[in-house]
């Protein structure tokens, strides 16, 4: 079996496709109860639906919830495991995702990049030391006013380009391949309404990892928590013994949680509480947290600690002053995959075949694959190539995206060969 290497024409197709995707506004909204959570995601849904049909996939569909499915026809006449690839098209609501203006930096020199001369916004190679490994390559960045949405439009571009390449090269031997694109992954709901039966794959991979070489089959257990605080607003001149300032109670509650258990103070398998949003005035306050831990027992302890703190504050300030809602988002996929490690082995072998050194690690986050694994579709995570997701410092090397695309093509060959 010959390893597939994309030429410059296919690399340009990949780049052009990615640049088109990131300019389509598709931010999701955790406060919305619809699926997809925002109307702008339909622009990506409709675009992908037409694109998959145009490049020659079969049975392309989009459903009422915005999930897009398509299939690359098999090129072999014997039974081969049907493998799938999944990415999400929503952008994180953590930072502005509108009016994305990508910039291309060819032959990157390894130093700082001034993304925006007007604001002197700099992507610092001193702060982000991993940038130096991409010296001489092509980087794609923002202009400092938005995120890039490489998470996960890089993954979509890689899957679609690989699918187009396979359709254009029927001499490559592979089984039927499922592709699926989801809304609302960034708000923890990407797999909620995914149709595993329709997708039809025996197993799949999310193309939603970070830097080149990442291969992950374990992730955080995850929940979202909402703490509501009810105060009592009284004219400040007449408030002695009466006013209950919800904003001050919010600050007190925030300080009551472990200061050294945040995303900025933990690493590896260490879990955390992450305060993602605060709204507060005298009368009402609301705190949004995400809870993360790889270990099941420690995850349960974290959820229990929030419940304990709310009970303590209610005992101090009056029952009903604090309300708590915890909603589970996803679980660690490891226990759904560890007895099917051949799935990971295929990905590792495909990386090596593509000239990529595998870096097997645990995700400090989650993907649609975590939920899908518990829905009967084992689904490890493969790198998409990006860095610094969810903010204006986000960037992706073109060559990493090219390698990810090659990994997909080489992986399906390996499956057909076994």
Secondary structure, 3 states (H helix, E strand, C coil): CCCCCCCHHHHHHHHHHHHHHHCCCCECCCCCCCCCCCCCHHHHHHHHHHHHHHCCCEEEEECCCCCEEEEECCCCCCCCCCEEEEEECCECCCCCCCCCCCEEECCCCCCCEEEECCCCEEECCCCCHHHHHHCCCCEEECCCCCCCCHHHHHHHHHHHHHHHHHHHCCCCCCCCEEEEEECCHHHCCCCCCCCHHHHCCCEEEEEEECCCCEEECCCCEEEEEEEEEECECCCHHHCCCCCECHHHHHHHHHHHCCCCCCHHHCCCCCCEEEEEEEEECCCEEEEEEEEEECCHHHHHHHHHHHHHHHHHHHHHHCCCCEEEEEEEEECCCHHHHCCCCHHHHHHHHHHHHCCCCCEECCCCCCCHHHHHHHCCCCEEEEECCEECCCCCCCEEEHHHHHHHHHHHHHHHHHHHHC
